[in-house]
Every structure is written in structure tokens, then in C-alpha cells.
Amino acid sequence: MIDAHVHLWDPGVLTYEWLDGTELRRPMLPAEYDRGGVGVDGAVFVQAADGPSDPVSEARWVDGLDWPELVAIVANADLGSGAVDAHLEALASIPRVTGVRHLLQDLAVDTFPTLVPGLAALAARGGRFDACLRHAQLPALIALLREVPELTVVVDHVAKPPMGEGIDSAAGAAWARSLALLAERPRTFVKLSGLTAEARDTAEVERHAPAFLAHAVEVFGPERAMIASDWPVSSHFGAGGSFADWVELVRAVVPAQGWDEVAEGAARRAYLPGGEPALARG
């Protein structure tokens, strides 16, 4: 299995303003990475540092950790910056960087078009874009990606559907329609992850997560849907829970013949085309 979304951090090395006041404001390093008894053969690191931290420094720090399972790094990047080309060139010098994440979830959707030049520069290098957003932002993401059809995109955490309302609510139905439209776009993948962090308790997870996951697998197909732990965020925030429990929940909605794709194949196809990370030097 490849765990397609893992965070590590060390507040003594980099800045993590989003962790202020939480129980997780402490080093979370490979030795602490809790696989929950799941046989993980590979892991994809996804950016965690924020504030004044240098995104290139974070990627270099992760690449230098003693973490045998690490196969790819999704680094932080400001795709709206005028210096995006130089930034991507610096990231491409780090061997396991495969793409970037520019957090969308707290941005006004009318700012999304400003990212087009940066996304195009990323696509020109073969890099992957992790889109982390909330369900109401999906129509704006669909419009944005029409401008960069050549870009490979991985949608984090099933686009954070309305866990408290469920798929049969108005918000859930809108999420389902938008996700299906997004799945029609080639070169787009989805991560089956993050729902426990969005839920208030385990009852909410049991009540609503299976339908959200099943819809994502149906519209993307197992070959473009990948499982991920979102450790340690999803194991500690919201409803929490172990990766083993999450694997069991996801496996119940994936056709038996598609499990190998969800467990490993989709992540390799998205992040490791040709067997190695995708971001190329200019």
C-alpha cells in the first residue's frame, strides 16, 4: 500500500501557525508515524509548514529525514507569485518532489483565476497539483482547471464534503454533481481521505462517510482513487481514529477487483509516472 497523504512536522525547525493551541504542536516525525498496523510500503508527504517558513526548506528537510517509506513530496508553493518559475526550479532540484500544493480552502473563489499562470508553469514541468478545497468551491475549481487541461490534479480529502449533512442533503447533492463533473476531466485523481477530521464524531463517520466514498469511487473509478491516512490530522482531529479503521471503511466501498488500484496503483500513476517523481527541472 501507498499512503498517499502524510504530514510530518517539527515546530523547532519550521513554522506551523495552524497548529497553535492544538495538542499536535509538537514534533511529528517518521518515528511517530502511526500506520495503525497497516502494511505501508510507500508514503507521500504533503506540505504542512506555513507562515514565514520557506517552502523549499520544508521540502529539503523532509527529503533529508530518515524515512524509508517516503516515495514522493508534495511541496508548498505560491502559484500566484511572480517568482513561481524560480520557485519550481528550486523544488525540482530536490529528488523526491513530484508536485505542489497551494491551499485553496480558505481563498475566495474569485481569486482562483490568478493561479492560472502558475498552474501552467507547473504543468509545463510535468508537476502534479494537490487541490485542497471545500465542497462549495468545487464549481470554481472546475472552471479554473478548464484553463490548464494538461495539468495532472489530485483532489485532497474528497473535496471535503458536508459531513454533518450527508450526501442526501442539498449541499451533499451539489457536492456529488460537482465531483462527477470534475471526474470527467482527464488527468484528475481523488484522495479517499480526510473525512474523519471533518466529522464531529464516529457516529457521523459511520452514517455519512460510506456514501461519500462510494460516490467518489464510482465517478472516478478505482484507477483514479487513492487511499490515504492524512496522518496525524485525521487521527487526532474531528472524529479521529486509526488508519486500520479507515482502511476497513474504504475497502468496504471499493469493488474487490479495484482494491489494488486504490491501495497503490492510482497513487503511483498520479505521483510516480514512469516510476519516479514527476516535477522536472527547466
C-alpha positions as CSV (number, residue, x, y, z in Angstrom):
1,M,0.0,0.0,0.0
2,I,1.0,3.6,-0.6
3,D,-0.3,6.1,1.9
4,A,-0.9,9.0,-0.4
5,H,-1.2,11.8,2.2
6,V,1.0,12.0,5.2
7,H,2.1,15.1,7.2
8,L,5.2,15.4,9.3
9,W,6.4,18.5,11.2
10,D,8.8,19.9,13.8
11,P,7.9,23.3,15.3
12,G,11.5,23.5,16.4
13,V,12.6,23.6,12.7
14,L,9.8,25.3,10.8
15,T,6.6,27.4,11.4
16,Y,3.1,25.9,11.7
17,E,0.8,28.7,12.7
18,W,-2.3,26.4,12.1
19,L,-1.1,24.2,14.9
20,D,-1.1,27.0,17.5
21,G,-3.2,26.0,20.5
22,T,-3.6,22.3,19.5
23,E,-2.4,19.1,21.0
24,L,-0.3,18.4,17.9
25,R,2.0,21.4,18.3
26,R,4.9,19.0,18.9
27,P,7.3,17.1,16.7
28,M,5.5,14.5,14.5
29,L,8.3,12.6,12.7
30,P,8.8,9.3,11.0
31,A,9.3,7.5,14.3
32,E,5.8,8.7,15.4
33,Y,4.1,7.9,12.1
34,D,1.3,5.6,13.1
35,R,0.4,3.1,10.4
36,G,-2.2,1.5,12.6
37,G,-0.9,-1.9,11.8
38,V,-1.4,-1.4,8.0
39,G,1.3,-2.6,5.8
40,V,2.5,0.7,4.2
41,D,5.2,0.3,1.6
42,G,5.3,3.9,0.4
43,A,4.2,7.3,1.7
44,V,3.6,10.7,0.0
45,F,4.4,13.7,2.2
46,V,2.2,16.7,1.8
47,Q,3.2,20.2,2.9
48,A,2.4,21.2,6.4
49,A,4.5,24.3,7.2
50,D,3.1,27.8,6.8
51,G,3.7,31.4,7.8
52,P,7.2,32.6,7.2
53,S,8.6,29.1,6.6
54,D,10.4,28.7,3.3
55,P,8.6,26.0,1.3
56,V,11.8,24.9,-0.3
57,S,13.4,24.5,3.1
58,E,10.5,22.3,4.2
59,A,10.9,20.0,1.1
60,R,14.6,19.7,1.7
61,W,14.1,19.0,5.4
62,V,11.6,16.2,4.6
63,D,13.8,14.8,1.8
64,G,16.7,14.5,4.3
65,L,14.7,12.6,7.0
66,D,15.4,9.0,7.8
67,W,12.1,7.8,6.3
68,P,12.5,4.7,4.1
69,E,8.8,4.7,3.0
70,L,9.0,8.2,1.5
71,V,8.4,8.0,-2.2
72,A,7.2,11.5,-3.1
73,I,6.9,15.0,-1.8
74,V,4.1,17.5,-2.5
75,A,5.7,20.8,-1.5
76,N,4.2,24.1,-0.7
77,A,4.1,26.8,-3.4
78,D,2.6,30.2,-4.0
79,L,1.4,29.7,-7.5
80,G,0.2,33.3,-7.7
81,S,3.7,34.7,-7.2
82,G,5.7,36.4,-9.9
83,A,8.6,34.2,-8.9
84,V,6.9,30.9,-9.4
85,D,9.3,29.7,-12.1
86,A,12.4,30.2,-9.9
87,H,10.5,28.5,-7.0
88,L,9.6,25.5,-9.1
89,E,13.1,25.2,-10.4
90,A,14.4,25.1,-6.8
91,L,11.9,22.5,-5.8
92,A,12.7,20.4,-8.9
93,S,16.3,20.1,-7.6
94,I,15.0,18.1,-4.7
95,P,14.8,14.5,-5.9
96,R,11.5,13.3,-4.5
97,V,9.4,16.4,-5.1
98,T,6.6,15.4,-7.5
99,G,4.3,18.4,-7.3
100,V,3.0,21.2,-5.2
101,R,0.0,22.3,-3.1
102,H,-1.3,25.9,-3.0
103,L,-4.1,25.7,-0.4
104,L,-7.4,26.7,-1.9
105,Q,-9.7,26.0,1.0
106,D,-9.6,29.5,2.6
107,L,-9.3,31.5,-0.6
108,A,-12.2,33.5,-2.1
109,V,-13.2,31.7,-5.3
110,D,-12.9,34.9,-7.3
111,T,-9.1,34.8,-6.8
112,F,-8.8,31.3,-8.4
113,P,-8.1,32.7,-11.9
114,T,-4.9,34.4,-10.7
115,L,-3.4,31.0,-10.3
116,V,-3.6,30.1,-14.0
117,P,-0.1,31.2,-14.9
118,G,1.4,29.3,-12.0
119,L,-0.6,26.2,-12.7
120,A,0.5,26.4,-16.4
121,A,4.1,26.7,-15.3
122,L,3.7,23.6,-13.1
123,A,2.1,21.6,-15.9
124,A,5.0,22.5,-18.2
125,R,7.3,20.8,-15.8
126,G,5.1,17.7,-15.5
127,G,4.4,18.5,-11.9
128,R,1.2,17.5,-10.0
129,F,-1.1,19.9,-8.3
130,D,-2.8,18.9,-5.0
131,A,-6.2,20.7,-4.8
132,C,-7.2,21.1,-1.1
133,L,-10.6,22.8,-1.0
134,R,-14.1,22.7,0.5
135,H,-17.1,21.3,-1.3
136,A,-18.7,24.7,-2.1
137,Q,-15.6,25.7,-4.0
138,L,-15.8,22.8,-6.5
139,P,-17.5,24.8,-9.3
140,A,-14.8,27.4,-9.2
141,L,-12.1,24.6,-9.3
142,I,-13.8,23.1,-12.3
143,A,-13.8,26.5,-14.1
144,L,-10.1,27.0,-13.1
145,L,-8.9,23.7,-14.4
146,R,-10.5,24.3,-17.8
147,E,-7.7,26.8,-18.3
148,V,-5.0,24.2,-17.8
149,P,-6.2,20.9,-19.3
150,E,-2.7,19.5,-19.5
151,L,-2.3,19.6,-15.7
152,T,-2.5,16.5,-13.5
153,V,-4.6,17.2,-10.4
154,V,-5.1,15.3,-7.2
155,V,-8.2,16.4,-5.2
156,D,-7.4,16.1,-1.5
157,H,-9.9,14.6,1.0
158,V,-12.8,14.0,-1.5
159,A,-13.1,17.8,-1.7
160,K,-14.3,18.0,2.0
161,P,-18.0,17.1,1.5
162,P,-20.6,18.3,4.1
163,M,-20.1,15.5,6.6
164,G,-22.7,16.9,9.1
165,E,-25.4,16.9,6.4
166,G,-24.8,13.8,4.3
167,I,-25.0,13.1,0.6
168,D,-28.8,13.3,0.6
169,S,-28.8,16.9,1.7
170,A,-28.9,19.8,-0.7
171,A,-25.2,20.5,0.0
172,G,-24.4,16.8,-0.4
173,A,-26.2,16.6,-3.7
174,A,-24.4,19.6,-5.0
175,W,-21.1,18.1,-4.0
176,A,-22.0,14.9,-5.8
177,R,-22.9,16.7,-9.0
178,S,-19.7,18.8,-9.0
179,L,-17.5,15.8,-8.1
180,A,-19.0,13.9,-11.1
181,L,-18.3,16.8,-13.4
182,L,-14.7,17.1,-12.1
183,A,-14.2,13.3,-12.7
184,E,-15.0,13.8,-16.4
185,R,-11.8,15.8,-16.6
186,P,-8.9,13.6,-17.7
187,R,-5.7,13.6,-15.6
188,T,-7.7,14.1,-12.4
189,F,-7.5,11.9,-9.3
190,V,-9.2,11.9,-5.9
191,K,-7.9,11.0,-2.4
192,L,-10.2,8.9,-0.2
193,S,-9.1,10.6,3.0
194,G,-9.8,13.3,5.5
195,L,-13.4,12.7,6.3
196,T,-12.9,11.8,10.0
197,A,-11.2,15.2,10.5
198,E,-14.3,16.9,9.1
199,A,-16.8,14.8,11.3
200,R,-17.9,15.7,14.8
201,D,-17.9,12.1,16.0
202,T,-17.7,8.4,14.9
203,A,-21.4,8.2,14.5
204,E,-21.3,10.9,11.8
205,V,-18.5,9.0,10.1
206,E,-20.4,5.7,10.1
207,R,-23.6,7.4,8.9
208,H,-22.3,9.5,6.1
209,A,-18.7,8.6,5.0
210,P,-19.5,5.4,3.1
211,A,-21.9,7.1,0.7
212,F,-19.4,10.0,0.0
213,L,-16.6,7.5,-0.6
214,A,-18.7,5.2,-2.7
215,H,-19.7,8.1,-5.0
216,A,-16.1,9.2,-5.4
217,V,-15.0,5.7,-6.3
218,E,-18.0,5.4,-8.7
219,V,-17.3,8.6,-10.7
220,F,-13.5,8.5,-10.7
221,G,-13.1,4.7,-10.9
222,P,-10.6,2.8,-8.7
223,E,-7.8,3.6,-11.1
224,R,-8.1,7.3,-10.2
225,A,-9.0,7.0,-6.5
226,M,-6.3,6.5,-3.9
227,I,-6.4,5.8,-0.2
228,A,-4.6,8.0,2.3
229,S,-4.4,8.3,6.1
230,D,-4.0,12.1,6.4
231,W,-1.9,11.3,9.4
232,P,-1.8,12.8,12.0
233,V,-4.5,15.3,11.2
234,S,-7.3,12.7,10.6
235,S,-6.3,10.5,13.5
236,H,-6.4,13.3,16.1
237,F,-8.9,16.0,14.9
238,G,-12.6,15.6,14.5
239,A,-13.8,12.1,15.0
240,G,-10.2,10.8,14.8
241,G,-9.5,7.1,14.6
242,S,-6.8,4.7,13.3
243,F,-5.6,4.1,9.8
244,A,-6.6,0.5,10.1
245,D,-10.2,1.6,10.8
246,W,-10.1,3.9,7.8
247,V,-8.8,1.2,5.5
248,E,-11.6,-1.1,6.6
249,L,-14.2,1.6,5.9
250,V,-12.8,2.4,2.4
251,R,-12.3,-1.2,1.4
252,A,-16.0,-1.9,2.1
253,V,-17.0,0.5,-0.7
254,V,-14.3,-0.5,-3.3
255,P,-15.0,-3.4,-5.7
256,A,-12.7,-6.3,-4.9
257,Q,-11.1,-6.1,-8.3
258,G,-10.3,-2.5,-7.8
259,W,-8.6,-2.6,-4.4
260,D,-5.1,-2.9,-5.8
261,E,-5.6,0.3,-7.7
262,V,-7.0,2.2,-4.7
263,A,-4.3,0.8,-2.4
264,E,-1.3,1.5,-4.7
265,G,-1.9,1.8,-8.4
266,A,-3.7,5.2,-8.5
267,A,-1.0,6.8,-6.3
268,R,1.8,5.5,-8.4
269,R,0.0,6.7,-11.6
270,A,-0.6,10.1,-10.2
271,Y,2.7,10.9,-8.4
272,L,5.3,8.5,-9.8
273,P,4.7,8.3,-13.6
274,G,7.5,6.1,-15.1
275,G,8.4,5.1,-11.6
276,E,9.8,8.4,-10.3
277,P,8.6,11.8,-9.0
278,A,7.2,14.0,-11.8
279,L,8.5,17.5,-11.3
280,A,11.1,18.2,-13.9
281,R,13.9,20.9,-14.0
282,G,13.6,23.6,-16.6
